[in-house]
Amino acid sequence: MSPTEFRRLALSLPEAVESSHMNHPDFRVRGKIFATLTGADELCGMVKLTPEQQRWFVQIEPKVFAPVKGGWGLRGATNVNVASATEETLRPALVAAWRNVAPKRLAEEHDAEE
């Protein structure tokens, strides 16, 4: 997957917008970050999961997902190897991260649309 494809998937979620944080692109819903791209080539990403979600994604796709080092990782922040990801592996993680920060009513509206 390319950074462009990562962007397309992240921005396909309801009310998702691209912004910038600490000199790298991030993706937000109503001002809250749910994913980022990092590195000069933007081939590293991060999704904001719960610790339980993180364990599941890392177990299922260890070549794509890994806990962020330190305290952020213990809270669920999860690195994404963008080059190794596919839409099938990344989209569920982005949706989970989006749901984790989206307002409850917006997430419920998204459920009704699916």
MIMI-25056 format. One record per atom (N, C-alpha, C): residue number from 1; atom name; x, y, z. Coordinates in Angstrom, 2 decimals, decimal comma. Layout:
<nodes>
NODE   resi   name         x         y         z
NODE    NUM     CA         X         Y         Z
...
</nodes>
This chain:
<nodes>
NODE   resi   name         x         y         z
NODE      1      N      0,84     -1,17      0,00
NODE      1     CA      0,00      0,00      0,00
NODE      1      C      0,89      1,24      0,00
NODE      2      N      0,40      2,28     -0,60
NODE      2     CA      1,13      3,54     -0,63
NODE      2      C      0,53      4,51      0,39
NODE      3      N      1,27      5,57      0,73
NODE      3     CA      0,70      6,61      1,60
NODE      3      C     -0,57      7,22      1,01
NODE      4      N     -0,64      7,34     -0,30
NODE      4     CA     -1,82      7,88     -0,96
NODE      4      C     -3,04      7,00     -0,69
NODE      5      N     -2,83      5,69     -0,74
NODE      5     CA     -3,93      4,76     -0,47
NODE      5      C     -4,34      4,81      1,01
NODE      6      N     -3,35      4,93      1,92
NODE      6     CA     -3,64      5,09      3,34
NODE      6      C     -4,53      6,32      3,54
NODE      7      N     -4,15      7,44      2,90
NODE      7     CA     -4,92      8,68      2,99
NODE      7      C     -6,35      8,47      2,49
NODE      8      N     -6,46      7,83      1,33
NODE      8     CA     -7,78      7,62      0,73
NODE      8      C     -8,68      6,84      1,69
NODE      9      N     -8,15      5,77      2,29
NODE      9     CA     -8,95      4,98      3,23
NODE      9      C     -9,33      5,79      4,47
NODE     10      N     -8,37      6,50      5,03
NODE     10     CA     -8,65      7,29      6,22
NODE     10      C     -9,69      8,37      5,94
NODE     11      N     -9,55      9,03      4,80
NODE     11     CA    -10,46     10,13      4,47
NODE     11      C    -11,82      9,65      3,96
NODE     12      N    -11,96      8,34      3,74
NODE     12     CA    -13,26      7,81      3,31
NODE     12      C    -14,23      7,66      4,48
NODE     13      N    -13,73      7,79      5,70
NODE     13     CA    -14,57      7,66      6,88
NODE     13      C    -15,35      8,95      7,12
NODE     14      N    -16,56      8,86      7,66
NODE     14     CA    -17,39     10,05      7,83
NODE     14      C    -16,69     11,17      8,61
NODE     15      N    -16,74     12,35      8,03
NODE     15     CA    -16,20     13,58      8,62
NODE     15      C    -14,70     13,54      8,88
NODE     16      N    -13,99     12,59      8,31
NODE     16     CA    -12,53     12,53      8,48
NODE     16      C    -11,88     13,65      7,67
NODE     17      N    -10,88     14,28      8,28
NODE     17     CA    -10,12     15,33      7,61
NODE     17      C     -8,63     15,10      7,86
NODE     18      N     -7,82     15,58      6,93
NODE     18     CA     -6,38     15,52      7,12
NODE     18      C     -5,91     16,84      7,72
NODE     19      N     -5,03     16,73      8,68
NODE     19     CA     -4,44     17,89      9,33
NODE     19      C     -2,95     17,60      9,50
NODE     20      N     -2,30     18,31     10,41
NODE     20     CA     -0,88     18,09     10,66
NODE     20      C     -0,61     18,21     12,15
NODE     21      N      0,28     17,34     12,61
NODE     21     CA      0,66     17,31     14,02
NODE     21      C      2,13     16,95     14,10
NODE     22      N      2,91     17,78     14,74
NODE     22     CA      4,35     17,54     14,91
NODE     22      C      5,03     17,26     13,56
NODE     23      N      4,68     18,05     12,57
NODE     23     CA      5,28     18,00     11,24
NODE     23      C      4,99     16,72     10,46
NODE     24      N      3,88     16,05     10,75
NODE     24     CA      3,47     14,92      9,92
NODE     24      C      1,95     14,90      9,80
NODE     25      N      1,45     14,29      8,71
NODE     25     CA      0,01     14,27      8,49
NODE     25      C     -0,71     13,43      9,54
NODE     26      N     -1,89     13,92      9,93
NODE     26     CA     -2,75     13,12     10,79
NODE     26      C     -4,16     13,16     10,24
NODE     27      N     -4,99     12,26     10,74
NODE     27     CA     -6,36     12,14     10,29
NODE     27      C     -7,25     12,24     11,52
NODE     28      N     -8,26     13,11     11,41
NODE     28     CA     -9,08     13,45     12,58
NODE     28      C    -10,55     13,34     12,23
NODE     29      N    -11,32     13,11     13,28
NODE     29     CA    -12,76     13,23     13,20
NODE     29      C    -13,19     14,18     14,32
NODE     30      N    -13,81     15,28     13,91
NODE     30     CA    -14,22     16,33     14,85
NODE     30      C    -13,09     16,74     15,79
NODE     31      N    -11,91     16,89     15,21
NODE     31     CA    -10,76     17,41     15,95
NODE     31      C     -9,93     16,39     16,69
NODE     32      N    -10,36     15,14     16,71
NODE     32     CA     -9,62     14,10     17,45
NODE     32      C     -8,87     13,19     16,48
NODE     33      N     -7,58     12,99     16,76
NODE     33     CA     -6,73     12,17     15,90
NODE     33      C     -7,07     10,70     16,06
NODE     34      N     -7,23     10,00     14,90
NODE     34     CA     -7,42      8,56     14,94
NODE     34      C     -6,32      7,81     14,17
NODE     35      N     -5,54      8,52     13,36
NODE     35     CA     -4,45      7,88     12,61
NODE     35      C     -3,45      8,94     12,17
NODE     36      N     -2,23      8,50     11,89
NODE     36     CA     -1,18      9,40     11,40
NODE     36      C     -0,33      8,67     10,36
NODE     37      N      0,40      9,46      9,58
NODE     37     CA      1,48      8,96      8,73
NODE     37      C      2,76      9,61      9,21
NODE     38      N      3,85      8,87      9,26
NODE     38     CA      5,12      9,42      9,74
NODE     38      C      6,27      8,99      8,85
NODE     39      N      7,42      9,54      9,11
NODE     39     CA      8,61      9,23      8,34
NODE     39      C      8,70     10,08      7,09
NODE     40      N      9,89     10,26      6,59
NODE     40     CA     10,11     11,09      5,41
NODE     40      C      9,34     10,55      4,21
NODE     41      N      9,23      9,22      4,11
NODE     41     CA      8,53      8,60      2,99
NODE     41      C      7,07      8,29      3,31
NODE     42      N      6,63      8,60      4,53
NODE     42     CA      5,27      8,35      5,01
NODE     42      C      4,88      6,87      4,90
NODE     43      N      5,85      5,97      5,03
NODE     43     CA      5,56      4,55      4,98
NODE     43      C      5,34      3,95      6,35
NODE     44      N      5,33      4,80      7,36
NODE     44     CA      4,97      4,37      8,71
NODE     44      C      3,68      5,09      9,07
NODE     45      N      2,81      4,38      9,72
NODE     45     CA      1,56      4,97     10,16
NODE     45      C      1,30      4,59     11,59
NODE     46      N      0,22      5,14     12,13
NODE     46     CA     -0,22      4,81     13,48
NODE     46      C     -1,73      4,87     13,48
NODE     47      N     -2,34      3,90     14,18
NODE     47     CA     -3,77      3,93     14,42
NODE     47      C     -4,00      3,89     15,92
NODE     48      N     -5,00      4,62     16,37
NODE     48     CA     -5,29      4,77     17,80
NODE     48      C     -6,33      3,72     18,22
NODE     49      N     -5,84      2,56     18,63
NODE     49     CA     -6,69      1,45     19,02
NODE     49      C     -6,79      1,34     20,53
NODE     50      N     -7,67      0,48     21,00
NODE     50     CA     -7,66      0,11     22,41
NODE     50      C     -6,60     -0,97     22,59
NODE     51      N     -6,14     -1,23     23,80
NODE     51     CA     -5,17     -2,32     23,99
NODE     51      C     -5,69     -3,67     23,49
NODE     52      N     -6,97     -3,95     23,69
NODE     52     CA     -7,54     -5,21     23,23
NODE     52      C     -7,54     -5,30     21,70
NODE     53      N     -7,95     -4,22     21,05
NODE     53     CA     -7,92     -4,18     19,59
NODE     53      C     -6,50     -4,35     19,08
NODE     54      N     -5,56     -3,66     19,73
NODE     54     CA     -4,16     -3,75     19,33
NODE     54      C     -3,68     -5,20     19,38
NODE     55      N     -3,95     -5,90     20,47
NODE     55     CA     -3,52     -7,30     20,59
NODE     55      C     -4,08     -8,14     19,44
NODE     56      N     -5,33     -7,92     19,10
NODE     56     CA     -5,97     -8,69     18,03
NODE     56      C     -5,30     -8,40     16,68
NODE     57      N     -5,14     -7,12     16,33
NODE     57     CA     -4,53     -6,78     15,04
NODE     57      C     -3,09     -7,26     14,95
NODE     58      N     -2,33     -7,12     16,03
NODE     58     CA     -0,93     -7,57     16,03
NODE     58      C     -0,87     -9,09     15,86
NODE     59      N     -1,76     -9,79     16,51
NODE     59     CA     -1,79    -11,26     16,41
NODE     59      C     -2,17    -11,71     15,00
NODE     60      N     -3,14    -11,06     14,40
NODE     60     CA     -3,63    -11,46     13,07
NODE     60      C     -2,66    -11,06     11,95
NODE     61      N     -2,07     -9,87     12,05
NODE     61     CA     -1,19     -9,34     10,99
NODE     61      C      0,10     -8,76     11,58
NODE     62      N      0,99     -9,60     12,13
NODE     62     CA      2,20     -9,07     12,78
NODE     62      C      3,19     -8,38     11,84
NODE     63      N      3,09     -8,61     10,54
NODE     63     CA      3,97     -7,92      9,59
NODE     63      C      3,47     -6,51      9,29
NODE     64      N      2,22     -6,23      9,66
NODE     64     CA      1,62     -4,92      9,39
NODE     64      C      1,53     -4,08     10,66
NODE     65      N      1,15     -4,70     11,78
NODE     65     CA      0,87     -3,96     13,02
NODE     65      C      1,85     -4,32     14,13
NODE     66      N      2,24     -3,30     14,91
NODE     66     CA      3,10     -3,50     16,08
NODE     66      C      2,79     -2,40     17,09
NODE     67      N      2,85     -2,71     18,38
NODE     67     CA      2,61     -1,67     19,38
NODE     67      C      3,66     -0,56     19,28
NODE     68      N      3,23      0,68     19,45
NODE     68     CA      4,16      1,79     19,57
NODE     68      C      4,94      1,57     20,86
NODE     69      N      6,21      1,90     20,87
NODE     69     CA      7,03      1,72     22,08
NODE     69      C      6,58      2,67     23,18
NODE     70      N      6,72      2,22     24,41
NODE     70     CA      6,45      3,07     25,56
NODE     70      C      4,98      3,13     25,95
NODE     71      N      4,65      4,16     26,70
NODE     71     CA      3,33      4,32     27,27
NODE     71      C      2,22      4,44     26,24
NODE     72      N      2,48      5,12     25,13
NODE     72     CA      1,45      5,25     24,10
NODE     72      C      1,05      3,87     23,60
NODE     73      N      2,02      3,02     23,39
NODE     73     CA      1,73      1,67     22,92
NODE     73      C      0,95      0,86     23,93
NODE     74      N      1,25      1,04     25,21
NODE     74     CA      0,51      0,33     26,25
NODE     74      C     -0,96      0,74     26,27
NODE     75      N     -1,23      1,96     25,81
NODE     75     CA     -2,62      2,46     25,76
NODE     75      C     -3,30      2,13     24,43
NODE     76      N     -2,60      1,46     23,51
NODE     76     CA     -3,22      1,02     22,27
NODE     76      C     -2,69      1,65     21,00
NODE     77      N     -1,85      2,67     21,10
NODE     77     CA     -1,28      3,26     19,88
NODE     77      C     -0,50      2,18     19,14
NODE     78      N     -0,82      2,02     17,86
NODE     78     CA     -0,30      0,88     17,09
NODE     78      C      0,35      1,35     15,80
NODE     79      N      1,62      0,96     15,61
NODE     79     CA      2,32      1,28     14,37
NODE     79      C      1,76      0,45     13,22
NODE     80      N      1,78      1,05     12,03
NODE     80     CA      1,36      0,38     10,81
NODE     80      C      2,50      0,43      9,81
NODE     81      N      2,91     -0,73      9,32
NODE     81     CA      3,88     -0,80      8,23
NODE     81      C      3,06     -0,63      6,94
NODE     82      N      3,01      0,60      6,45
NODE     82     CA      2,14      0,94      5,33
NODE     82      C      2,46      0,10      4,10
NODE     83      N      3,73     -0,09      3,81
NODE     83     CA      4,12     -0,85      2,61
NODE     83      C      3,64     -2,29      2,66
NODE     84      N      3,51     -2,86      3,85
NODE     84     CA      3,05     -4,25      3,99
NODE     84      C      1,54     -4,38      4,10
NODE     85      N      0,86     -3,27      4,29
NODE     85     CA     -0,59     -3,30      4,48
NODE     85      C     -1,32     -3,45      3,16
NODE     86      N     -2,51     -4,01      3,25
NODE     86     CA     -3,44     -4,05      2,12
NODE     86      C     -4,73     -3,37      2,60
NODE     87      N     -5,60     -3,07      1,68
NODE     87     CA     -6,88     -2,48      2,08
NODE     87      C     -7,62     -3,41      3,03
NODE     88      N     -7,55     -4,70      2,79
NODE     88     CA     -8,23     -5,68      3,64
NODE     88      C     -7,68     -5,69      5,07
NODE     89      N     -6,39     -5,44      5,24
NODE     89     CA     -5,82     -5,43      6,59
NODE     89      C     -5,95     -4,07      7,26
NODE     90      N     -5,81     -2,99      6,49
NODE     90     CA     -5,79     -1,67      7,09
NODE     90      C     -7,18     -1,09      7,35
NODE     91      N     -8,11     -1,29      6,45
NODE     91     CA     -9,42     -0,66      6,61
NODE     91      C    -10,07     -0,99      7,96
NODE     92      N    -10,11     -2,27      8,40
NODE     92     CA    -10,73     -2,54      9,71
NODE     92      C    -10,03     -1,82     10,86
NODE     93      N     -8,72     -1,67     10,79
NODE     93     CA     -7,99     -0,97     11,85
NODE     93      C     -8,32      0,53     11,83
NODE     94      N     -8,40      1,11     10,64
NODE     94     CA     -8,76      2,52     10,55
NODE     94      C    -10,19      2,75     11,05
NODE     95      N    -11,10      1,86     10,69
NODE     95     CA    -12,49      2,00     11,16
NODE     95      C    -12,54      1,90     12,68
NODE     96      N    -11,81      0,93     13,25
NODE     96     CA    -11,78      0,79     14,72
NODE     96      C    -11,22      2,04     15,37
NODE     97      N    -10,12      2,57     14,82
NODE     97     CA     -9,50      3,77     15,39
NODE     97      C    -10,45      4,96     15,27
NODE     98      N    -11,11      5,09     14,12
NODE     98     CA    -12,09      6,16     13,92
NODE     98      C    -13,20      6,07     14,96
NODE     99      N    -13,74      4,88     15,14
NODE     99     CA    -14,82      4,67     16,12
NODE     99      C    -14,37      5,00     17,54
NODE    100      N    -13,11      4,75     17,83
NODE    100     CA    -12,59      5,01     19,18
NODE    100      C    -12,61      6,48     19,55
NODE    101      N    -12,56      7,35     18,56
NODE    101     CA    -12,53      8,79     18,86
NODE    101      C    -13,75      9,55     18,36
NODE    102      N    -14,53      8,95     17,47
NODE    102     CA    -15,71      9,64     16,93
NODE    102      C    -16,78      9,78     18,01
NODE    103      N    -17,55     10,86     17,96
NODE    103     CA    -18,68     10,97     18,88
NODE    103      C    -19,64      9,78     18,70
NODE    104      N    -20,23      9,36     19,78
NODE    104     CA    -21,09      8,17     19,78
NODE    104      C    -22,19      8,26     18,72
NODE    105      N    -22,85      9,39     18,63
NODE    105     CA    -23,95      9,54     17,67
NODE    105      C    -23,45      9,40     16,23
NODE    106      N    -22,30      9,97     15,92
NODE    106     CA    -21,74      9,85     14,57
NODE    106      C    -21,39      8,40     14,27
NODE    107      N    -20,80      7,69     15,23
NODE    107     CA    -20,47      6,27     15,04
NODE    107      C    -21,75      5,46     14,81
NODE    108      N    -22,80      5,77     15,54
NODE    108     CA    -24,07      5,05     15,37
NODE    108      C    -24,66      5,34     14,00
NODE    109      N    -24,57      6,57     13,52
NODE    109     CA    -25,04      6,90     12,17
NODE    109      C    -24,27      6,11     11,12
NODE    110      N    -22,96      5,96     11,34
NODE    110     CA    -22,12      5,19     10,42
NODE    110      C    -22,56      3,72     10,42
NODE    111      N    -22,90      3,18     11,60
NODE    111     CA    -23,40      1,80     11,69
NODE    111      C    -24,65      1,63     10,85
NODE    112      N    -25,55      2,60     10,92
NODE    112     CA    -26,82      2,51     10,18
NODE    112      C    -26,59      2,54      8,68
NODE    113      N    -25,53      3,22      8,22
NODE    113     CA    -25,24      3,31      6,79
NODE    113      C    -24,63      2,03      6,24
NODE    114      N    -23,98      1,25      7,07
NODE    114     CA    -23,30      0,04      6,59
NODE    114      C    -24,22     -1,11      6,39
</nodes>
